[in-house]
Amino acid sequence: MSSLERDVRMSQNREDWSWTDAFDAALGQSPRTAAAASYDGLDRSRTALRLHAHVIERKSALARMRDKLLTAAAQTRRPEHAPVFLTTPHPEWRGRHPIDSCVDERSFEYLKKRMAKIAG
């Protein structure tokens, strides 16, 4: 097992290895190829791994916030109104959907209060 593969196993609890063989523009080749070519390539591949892990974690955190918001929407007095509010483009968010603005606890609380006013 290569050093890069060990790093991947330590940073991820899944067996998604496809990114290691995909072309990475910053590396000019796949992370696996770069890691096998030199110590510098290994270091750059590890940096790519950290970035990849960060992106996955951020997407996961956003999905958890979205799920939390949808759960809160289902608990309003008129749950059928909340999803309409959450998925309709809104001028207050420059035409974005409110659900796409739920990125942290602060925005979750704000949207939850707005939903309560609309669906409550």
C-alpha positions as CSV (number, residue, x, y, z in Angstrom):
1,M,0.0,0.0,0.0
2,S,1.4,3.4,-1.0
3,S,1.9,6.3,1.4
4,L,-0.8,8.2,-0.5
5,E,-3.2,5.3,-0.1
6,R,-2.6,5.1,3.6
7,D,-3.3,8.9,3.8
8,V,-6.5,8.4,1.9
9,R,-7.7,5.6,4.2
10,M,-6.9,7.8,7.3
11,S,-8.8,10.8,5.9
12,Q,-11.8,9.0,4.6
13,N,-14.0,6.2,5.9
14,R,-15.1,5.2,2.4
15,E,-13.6,3.3,-0.4
16,D,-14.0,6.0,-3.0
17,W,-10.6,5.9,-4.7
18,S,-11.7,7.2,-8.1
19,W,-10.3,10.7,-7.5
20,T,-6.8,9.3,-7.1
21,D,-6.8,8.1,-10.7
22,A,-8.6,11.1,-12.2
23,F,-6.7,13.9,-13.9
24,D,-6.0,16.8,-11.5
25,A,-5.2,20.1,-13.3
26,A,-3.2,21.4,-10.4
27,L,-0.9,18.4,-10.5
28,G,-0.9,18.0,-14.3
29,Q,-1.7,14.3,-13.8
30,S,-3.6,12.0,-11.5
31,P,-2.7,12.2,-7.8
32,R,-1.6,8.5,-7.8
33,T,0.7,9.1,-10.8
34,A,2.2,12.2,-9.2
35,A,2.7,10.4,-5.8
36,A,4.5,7.5,-7.5
37,A,6.7,9.8,-9.5
38,S,8.5,11.7,-6.7
39,Y,8.5,12.9,-3.2
40,D,7.4,16.3,-4.4
41,G,4.5,14.6,-6.3
42,L,3.6,12.8,-3.1
43,D,3.5,16.0,-1.1
44,R,1.4,17.7,-3.8
45,S,-0.9,14.7,-3.9
46,R,-1.3,14.9,-0.1
47,T,-2.3,18.5,-0.5
48,A,-4.8,17.5,-3.2
49,L,-6.1,14.8,-0.7
50,R,-6.6,17.4,2.0
51,L,-8.5,19.7,-0.4
52,H,-10.6,16.8,-1.6
53,A,-11.4,15.7,1.9
54,H,-12.3,19.3,2.8
55,V,-14.7,19.6,-0.2
56,I,-16.4,16.3,0.8
57,E,-16.8,17.4,4.4
58,R,-18.2,20.8,3.3
59,K,-20.7,19.1,1.0
60,S,-21.7,16.7,3.8
61,A,-22.1,19.6,6.3
62,L,-24.3,21.5,3.8
63,A,-26.4,18.4,3.3
64,R,-26.8,17.9,7.0
65,M,-28.0,21.6,7.4
66,R,-30.4,21.2,4.5
67,D,-31.8,18.0,6.1
68,K,-32.1,19.7,9.4
69,L,-34.0,22.6,7.8
70,L,-36.4,20.2,5.9
71,T,-37.0,18.4,9.2
72,A,-37.9,21.8,10.8
73,A,-40.1,22.6,7.9
74,A,-42.1,19.3,8.4
75,Q,-42.7,20.4,12.1
76,T,-44.4,23.7,11.3
77,R,-48.1,24.1,11.8
78,R,-48.6,24.1,8.0
79,P,-45.8,22.0,6.7
80,E,-47.0,22.2,3.1
81,H,-46.1,25.9,3.0
82,A,-42.5,25.7,4.2
83,P,-41.1,23.7,1.3
84,V,-42.7,26.2,-1.2
85,F,-40.9,29.1,0.7
86,L,-37.6,27.2,0.8
87,T,-37.5,26.2,-2.9
88,T,-38.8,29.4,-4.5
89,P,-36.3,32.0,-5.7
90,H,-36.4,35.0,-3.3
91,P,-35.4,38.6,-3.9
92,E,-34.0,38.8,-0.3
93,W,-31.4,36.2,-1.4
94,R,-30.7,37.8,-4.8
95,G,-33.0,35.3,-6.6
96,R,-31.5,32.2,-4.8
97,H,-33.6,29.6,-3.1
98,P,-33.7,30.1,0.7
99,I,-32.8,26.5,1.2
100,D,-29.5,27.1,-0.6
101,S,-28.7,29.9,1.9
102,C,-28.8,27.4,4.8
103,V,-25.0,27.0,5.3
104,D,-24.5,27.2,9.1
105,E,-26.4,27.3,12.4
106,R,-27.0,31.1,12.1
107,S,-28.6,30.9,8.7
108,F,-30.5,27.8,9.8
109,E,-32.0,29.7,12.8
110,Y,-32.9,32.7,10.6
111,L,-34.6,30.5,8.0
112,K,-36.4,28.5,10.7
113,K,-37.9,31.8,12.1
114,R,-38.9,32.9,8.6
115,M,-40.5,29.6,7.9
116,A,-42.4,29.8,11.2
117,K,-43.9,33.2,10.1
118,I,-44.8,31.9,6.7
119,A,-46.0,28.4,7.5
120,G,-47.1,29.1,11.1
